């Protein structure tokens, strides 16, 4: 499946939050993300991502292992995504390192997740704050087949517009790059 997703910088977070909460109640979670690569950086060179995410939420802890393949839509950065829940976060970290992967960057994301249906699609809207970088971000995504990416992104743009987010607010900036730049300063 392709994660058809757009990300935007949010200038009026309270307004966007209120509009989302008119649709559905938020699921508040904190993500602990660790990104892995080969020592030579070959995953990044191929535009791929390997991530372990431990989610702290009201329902307790859960950990997911995610692989994202290369971008299929340059304008949005949408990628094929393969994800599975893992039982033990420490063991999955040990397995990846035992296979030769190295942790490249780890950071925290504070998220308000909103699951809802719009335009006949299951959507996930996430308001994101990363303590190490300035600003609030909004990600809106839906999972689709590759043939449906363009239409799905049009639907995501329509949802963003309903939330008061315009094309000028969209960004392709990666959290990993922003956190790395902040730490490098």
N, C-alpha and C positions, 0 to 999 in steps of 0.2 A: 504494500500500500504506500501511497505517496502522502506525506504530510503537507497539504496545501495550506501554507501559512503566510500571513503578513504580520509584520511587527512595526509598531509606531511609538514614537515618543509622545507622551501624554502631557498636555499643558494644564489641564483642569481635571486632575485625578478624581476629585470628589464628585464632579458632574458625571464622569464616565462610570464611576462606581455606582452612583444612584441609578443611572439608566440600566446598568447590568442587573442590579438588585431588584428592579421592577420586573425583570424576566424570571430570575431564579435566585435562591439564596447562595451565598458564596461558600466555598470550601476553602478554608484557610490552611495553608501548608507551608512548611519551610523545606526547601530542597538543599541537600548537600551533594553537589556535583563534583565528580572527579573525571577528567578526560584523560584518556590514554592514547599513546602512539608508539610506534617502533622507535628505537633510539635514533634512527636516521630521519625521522619525521615523515616517513613515506605515506602514512594515512592522510596527513594534512596535505601533502603534495598531490594526492589523488582526490582531494576535496571530500574525504570521508571522516567520520567521527565515531569514536568508541567511548561510551560514557557509562559510568556507574552512578546511579542517582539513589540516594536514600531520602525518603520522604517522611517528614515528621508531621503528623496531622492528628485530628481529633480521634481517628480510628486507630492510632498507634503508629508504628513504623512499618514501612515496606521499602524494599529495594528492587530496582529494575536495572537490567543491563540493556543498553541501547546501541545499535549500530545504525548509522545514517550513511547511505551511499552518496555518490556525487549528485550535485544539483541537477535537476531536470528542467527548471525554469529560472533563467538568470535574473529576471526582473524581481522575483520574490525570494529566490533562494530555496524554494521548495525542494525537498529531498525524499527519496524512498527511505522508509524507516522500518526497522525490525527491532521489536522490543519484547522482553520477557521478564517476568518477575523471578527473582532469585530468593532463596530461603535465607541465606546467610551472607551479609554484606562483606564481612571480613574474609570469608572464604573466596568470594568472587574476586576481590582485590588480589588475594594470594594466587589464585589461578591465573589471572591475567599477567601478573608479574612473573609467575613461574613459566609462562609461555614466552616471556621476553618483552612484553609491553612495559612501558614506563609511564608513571603518572606525569602528565605535562602541566596541568593546572587543576586546582580545586578551589571552589568558592561556594558561597551560600546565595540562594535566591529566596526571597520572601514573596509568596504568591497568594493571590485571591483568585481561585478558579471558579468559573461559571460554566456549567454544562447545560446546553439548551438546544432546541431545534429551531432552525431558521432556514427559510427557502428550501424546505424539504430535506435538509441535511442536519446531522448531528454536529454541533459546533462546540468548541471549547474556547472560551475567552479567558485569558489570564492577565491580571494586573500584576506587574513584576517590579519589585525593588531589589536591587543588588547593593548591599551596604557599601561596597567599595567604589561604586560609581554613582554619579549624580543623575537624578531624574527618576521618573516612573515610566514604565513601558507597558504597552498592551500588545499581547499576541492573540490573534484569532486564527484558529486552524480547524480543518476538517480532513478526514482521511478519505482518499479517493483512489481510483485506478488512474494510471498515467494518462489515459485518453480523456479523462474528465478534469484534469488540472486547470485548464484555462477557465472553464465554466465555474469550477469551484472557487477559483480566485476572484472571479466577478462577484460571486455570492458573498465571499468574505469582505470584499471592498464595500458592498452594499451594507453589510452589518456594521462595519467600521463607520460608514457615513451616518447610520442611524445613531451611533454612539458619539457623534460629533468629531470624528477623526477624518481629516482630509488627506488627499494624496501627498500634500506637502509635509505631513507628519511621519510618513513612512520612512523606515530605515532598514538597511541591511547589515548594520553594525552588529557584530557578534559579541555576546557577553564575554566570551573567552578573550577576545582581542582587547576589549575595553578594560577588563580586570588586569590583564597582562600589562597594558600600557600604564595603568594607574600604579601598579607595583613597580614598574621600571623607573618611575619618576623619582 
